[in-house]
Amino acid sequence: MPRLRTVLPKFKNSVGGDLVTATRNDMEEGMKLVGILAGGALLAGATAAPALAGNQLSTAIGGYDAVSYQSDEPVRGEARYNHFWNGAIWFFSSEANRDAFRDDPEAYAPAFDGYCAWAASQGYKAPGDPLVYAVVDGQLFLQVHERAQELWEADIPQHIADGEENWPRIHPF
């Protein structure tokens, strides 16, 4: 970027309004810079994540194994152990975990469809982070970040009740 500052001022209008004459080398350097910037923009567009179409499936809870939260820390699932449920693909770390989920998904799926439990208790939706969580009476609750977790933990029973009361209203959005 420092090159941009040294090349471009030579093309600005002078005080009298005449264009400053640039040398051939200055023009070539400027064109190289434009080429580099344009190439970078194309490369950035080519590597950006694709836009999501309405008919594409989402991966539930960031690809983490929902069953693993019940026994230990969350474990990333593997695509080969998957199950489609509630509009998403769920990944599991083992065939046994996939089968347990398939037999009783409500027992393992996070509350509020994996959205932040604190946000639901406040009347809005925010994405849940699969690494910021709590399991309360066997139910998985995700939070958007550590601060939301702290606020939620201040009165877990009340926040669960508030979230459950708010959920029917905010769920469709």
C-alpha positions in Angstrom: 0.0 0.0 0.0 2.8 2.5 0.5 3.3 2.4 -3.3 -0.2 3.6 -3.8 0.5 6.9 -2.0 3.7 7.6 -4.0 2.2 6.8 -7.5 -1.3 8.2 -7.4 -0.5 11.8 -6.3 1.4 12.3 -9.6 -1.9 12.1 -11.4 -3.8 14.6 -9.3 -4.6 18.1 -10.6 -2.0 20.8 -9.8 -3.0 24.1 -8.2 -3.5 25.6 -11.6 -5.8 22.8 -12.8 -3.3 21.3 -15.3 -2.6 17.6 -15.0 0.9 16.8 -13.8 2.9 14.9 -16.5 3.9 11.4 -15.4 6.8 9.5 -16.8 6.3 6.2 -18.6 7.8 4.3 -15.6 5.3 6.0 -13.3 2.4 5.0 -15.6 3.7 1.4 -15.8 4.0 1.2 -12.0 0.5 2.6 -11.6 -0.9 0.0 -14.0 0.9 -2.8 -12.2 -0.7 -1.6 -8.9 -4.1 -1.5 -10.5 -3.6 -5.0 -11.9 -2.5 -6.3 -8.5 -5.5 -4.7 -6.8 -7.9 -6.1 -9.4 -6.3 -9.5 -9.2 -6.6 -9.5 -5.4 -10.3 -8.6 -5.6 -10.9 -11.4 -8.1 -9.0 -13.9 -5.9 -10.9 -12.7 -2.8 -14.2 -13.3 -4.6 -13.1 -16.7 -5.8 -12.2 -17.9 -2.3 -15.1 -16.3 -0.4 -17.8 -18.7 1.0 -20.6 -19.3 -1.5 -23.9 -17.6 -0.9 -26.4 -19.9 0.8 -29.5 -20.7 -1.2 -32.7 -21.5 0.5 -32.7 -25.1 -0.5 -29.2 -25.9 0.9 -28.9 -27.9 4.1 -27.2 -26.4 7.2 -24.9 -28.3 9.5 -26.3 -28.3 13.0 -24.3 -26.9 15.9 -21.2 -26.3 13.8 -20.7 -30.0 13.1 -20.3 -30.9 16.8 -21.7 -34.2 18.0 -24.8 -33.4 20.0 -24.6 -36.6 22.0 -21.1 -35.9 23.2 -22.2 -33.0 25.3 -24.0 -35.4 27.6 -21.0 -37.4 28.6 -18.0 -35.2 28.2 -16.8 -32.1 26.4 -18.1 -31.6 22.9 -16.4 -33.5 20.1 -16.5 -32.7 16.4 -18.6 -35.1 14.4 -17.6 -36.8 11.2 -19.6 -36.5 8.0 -19.7 -40.2 7.6 -21.9 -40.5 10.8 -24.7 -38.2 10.0 -28.4 -37.9 10.4 -31.0 -35.4 8.9 -33.3 -34.0 11.5 -35.2 -30.7 11.9 -34.0 -29.2 8.7 -30.3 -29.8 9.3 -27.6 -32.4 8.9 -26.2 -33.5 12.3 -22.7 -35.0 12.5 -21.6 -37.5 15.1 -18.3 -38.9 16.3 -19.5 -42.5 16.2 -22.2 -44.7 14.8 -23.4 -45.4 18.3 -23.9 -41.6 18.9 -25.7 -41.2 15.6 -28.1 -44.0 16.4 -28.7 -42.7 19.9 -29.6 -39.3 18.4 -31.7 -40.8 15.7 -33.7 -42.8 18.3 -34.4 -39.7 20.5 -33.3 -36.4 18.9 -35.2 -34.3 21.5 -33.0 -35.7 24.2 -29.8 -34.5 22.6 -30.6 -31.5 20.4 -29.9 -28.1 22.0 -32.8 -26.0 23.3 -34.0 -23.1 21.1 -32.9 -24.9 17.9 -29.3 -24.2 18.9 -29.7 -20.4 19.2 -28.4 -18.5 22.2 -30.4 -19.3 25.3 -29.6 -15.9 26.8 -30.9 -14.1 23.7 -34.0 -16.2 23.7 -34.6 -15.3 27.3 -34.3 -11.6 26.3 -36.8 -11.9 23.4 -34.5 -12.2 20.4 -32.4 -14.7 18.4 -28.6 -14.8 18.2 -26.5 -17.7 16.9 -25.3 -20.3 19.5 -21.6 -21.1 19.8 -21.1 -24.8 20.2 -18.2 -24.2 22.5 -20.1 -21.9 24.9 -22.7 -24.2 26.5 -24.2 -25.7 29.6 -26.1 -28.9 30.1 -28.9 -28.4 32.6 -31.0 -31.4 33.7 -29.9 -33.2 30.5 -30.8 -30.3 28.2 -28.1 -28.6 26.1 -28.1 -24.8 26.0 -25.8 -22.8 23.7 -24.8 -19.2 24.1 -23.5 -16.6 21.7 -20.4 -15.8 23.8 -18.9 -16.0 27.3 -20.6 -12.8 28.5 -24.0 -14.2 27.5 -23.2 -17.3 29.4 -22.3 -15.3 32.5 -25.6 -13.3 32.3 -27.6 -16.5 31.7 -26.0 -18.3 34.6 -27.0 -15.5 37.0 -30.5 -17.1 37.1 -30.7 -20.2 35.0 -34.2 -21.3 35.9 -35.7 -17.9 35.2 -33.8 -17.5 31.9 -34.9 -20.9 30.8 -38.6 -20.1 31.6 -38.3 -16.7 29.9 -36.7 -18.3 26.8 -39.5 -20.9 26.6 -42.1 -18.1 26.9 -40.4 -16.0 24.2 -39.6 -18.8 21.8 -42.9 -19.3 20.1 -42.9 -15.5 19.2 -39.3 -15.3 18.0 -38.9 -18.8 16.5 -40.3 -18.0 13.1 -37.9 -15.2 12.4 
